[in-house]
Amino acid sequence: MFSSSGKGSEAPTQAIGETRSAPRNSGETSVISADLKIIGDLVCGGDVQIKGVVEGDVKSRTVTISEGARVSGAITADSVHIAGAIKGQVEAPTVTVAKTAKVDGDITHQTLSIEAGAQMEGNCRRLGAKKPAESAAASIASLKPAVSASPEPGKKAAGGS
């Protein structure tokens, strides 16, 4: 009754925990519809349009977060357009934040466009720019005086008689 008889076509299966490599770019946009919630990372060689909910990181050529959509995780792409909500880091050479967007996280970019009315909480940094902690450490290191082996004038060296 439930045995596999080889009749008909069967869909290929994937074992739990098994990962597959991302499919090659087909030129089509992959759409996460408004009634779909994804828990896990998305990797796509082409374009992704998110209308629903994604809880995980997204890596793609272009990512569009539509109005009403939510993403909790990092986004890495060549181009990102945000009209919905994201809680996480965004890294892309080109980032556009629409007036309906709610961004809670840092954006690393080369070109950034933010429409009036967008809600943002986080830092914006150009790609390739030093992080503030690295810049501060370099500035502090350059301010420290050089240590010399000779005592100051008028003082004897330690251990001398």
C-alpha positions as CSV (number, residue, x, y, z in Angstrom):
1,M,0.0,0.0,0.0
2,F,2.7,2.5,0.9
3,S,5.6,0.8,-0.8
4,S,7.5,2.4,-3.6
5,S,6.6,0.7,-6.8
6,G,8.4,3.0,-9.2
7,K,5.2,3.9,-10.9
8,G,4.5,7.6,-11.6
9,S,6.9,10.5,-11.0
10,E,8.2,11.2,-7.6
11,A,9.6,14.6,-6.4
12,P,13.2,14.5,-5.3
13,T,13.7,14.5,-1.6
14,Q,16.2,16.1,0.7
15,A,17.2,14.7,4.0
16,I,16.8,16.9,7.1
17,G,20.0,18.9,7.7
18,E,21.3,18.3,4.2
19,T,22.3,21.4,2.3
20,R,22.2,21.9,-1.5
21,S,24.2,24.4,-3.4
22,A,22.4,27.4,-4.7
23,P,20.9,27.0,-8.1
24,R,22.4,28.9,-11.0
25,N,20.8,32.2,-11.9
26,S,17.8,31.5,-14.1
27,G,17.0,35.2,-14.7
28,E,13.8,34.9,-12.7
29,T,13.1,36.7,-9.4
30,S,12.5,34.4,-6.5
31,V,9.5,35.6,-4.5
32,I,8.7,34.9,-0.8
33,S,5.0,35.6,-0.8
34,A,3.2,37.6,1.9
35,D,1.6,34.4,3.4
36,L,5.0,32.6,3.7
37,K,7.4,32.5,6.7
38,I,10.9,31.2,6.1
39,I,13.0,30.1,9.1
40,G,16.5,29.6,7.9
41,D,19.1,31.2,5.6
42,L,18.4,32.0,2.0
43,V,21.1,31.8,-0.7
44,C,20.2,32.8,-4.2
45,G,22.3,33.6,-7.3
46,G,19.8,35.9,-8.7
47,D,17.1,38.3,-7.4
48,V,15.0,37.8,-4.3
49,Q,11.8,39.7,-3.5
50,I,10.5,39.3,0.1
51,K,6.9,40.0,0.7
52,G,6.5,37.7,3.8
53,V,8.7,36.9,6.8
54,V,12.3,35.7,6.8
55,E,14.0,34.7,10.0
56,G,17.6,34.1,8.9
57,D,20.4,35.6,6.7
58,V,19.8,36.4,3.1
59,K,22.5,36.3,0.4
60,S,21.6,37.2,-3.2
61,R,22.5,39.4,-6.1
62,T,19.6,41.8,-5.4
63,V,17.2,41.8,-2.4
64,T,13.9,43.7,-2.3
65,I,12.1,43.8,1.0
66,S,8.6,44.9,0.1
67,E,6.3,47.0,2.2
68,G,4.8,44.9,5.0
69,A,7.6,42.3,4.8
70,R,9.9,41.5,7.8
71,V,13.5,40.2,7.8
72,S,15.3,39.2,11.0
73,G,18.9,38.5,10.0
74,A,21.8,39.8,7.9
75,I,21.5,40.7,4.3
76,T,24.4,40.5,1.9
77,A,23.9,41.5,-1.8
78,D,25.0,43.7,-4.7
79,S,21.8,45.8,-4.3
80,V,19.2,46.1,-1.6
81,H,15.9,47.9,-1.6
82,I,14.1,48.2,1.7
83,A,10.5,49.2,1.9
84,G,9.5,46.8,4.8
85,A,11.2,46.0,8.2
86,I,14.6,44.6,8.8
87,K,16.3,43.8,12.1
88,G,19.9,43.0,11.2
89,Q,23.0,44.1,9.3
90,V,22.8,45.1,5.6
91,E,25.9,45.0,3.4
92,A,25.7,46.0,-0.2
93,P,27.3,48.4,-2.6
94,T,23.9,50.0,-3.3
95,V,21.2,50.4,-0.6
96,T,17.9,52.2,-1.0
97,V,15.7,52.8,2.0
98,A,12.1,53.7,1.2
99,K,9.9,56.0,3.3
100,T,7.9,53.0,4.5
101,A,11.1,51.2,5.8
102,K,12.0,50.4,9.4
103,V,15.7,49.5,9.7
104,D,17.1,48.3,13.0
105,G,20.8,47.5,12.3
106,D,23.9,48.8,10.6
107,I,24.2,49.5,6.9
108,T,27.5,49.1,5.1
109,H,27.3,50.6,1.6
110,Q,29.0,52.5,-1.2
111,T,25.8,54.3,-2.3
112,L,23.0,54.9,0.1
113,S,19.6,56.6,-0.6
114,I,17.2,57.2,2.3
115,E,13.7,58.6,1.6
116,A,12.2,61.1,4.0
117,G,10.0,59.3,6.5
118,A,12.1,56.1,6.7
119,Q,12.8,54.9,10.3
120,M,16.4,54.0,11.0
121,E,18.2,52.9,14.1
122,G,21.8,52.0,13.6
123,N,25.0,53.1,11.9
124,C,25.7,53.8,8.2
125,R,29.2,53.1,7.0
126,R,30.9,53.1,3.6
127,L,32.3,49.9,2.3
128,G,36.0,49.7,2.9
129,A,35.9,52.5,5.6
130,K,37.6,51.7,8.9
131,K,35.4,50.8,11.8
132,P,35.3,53.4,14.6
133,A,37.0,51.0,17.0
134,E,39.9,50.5,14.6
135,S,40.2,54.3,13.9
136,A,40.1,55.1,17.7
137,A,42.8,52.5,18.4
138,A,45.0,53.9,15.7
139,S,44.5,57.5,17.0
140,I,45.3,56.5,20.6
141,A,48.4,54.6,19.5
142,S,49.7,57.6,17.6
143,L,49.2,59.9,20.7
144,K,51.3,57.7,23.0
145,P,54.8,59.2,23.6
146,A,57.7,57.1,22.5
147,V,59.5,55.2,25.3
148,S,63.1,56.1,25.7
149,A,65.8,54.2,27.5
150,S,67.6,57.4,28.8
151,P,66.3,59.1,32.0
152,E,64.8,62.6,31.9
153,P,67.3,65.4,32.4
154,G,68.2,65.9,36.1
155,K,67.1,62.4,37.1
156,K,69.3,59.3,37.7
157,A,68.6,56.1,35.9
158,A,67.0,53.4,38.0
159,G,69.4,51.0,39.7
160,G,72.3,53.4,39.2
161,S,74.4,54.7,42.1
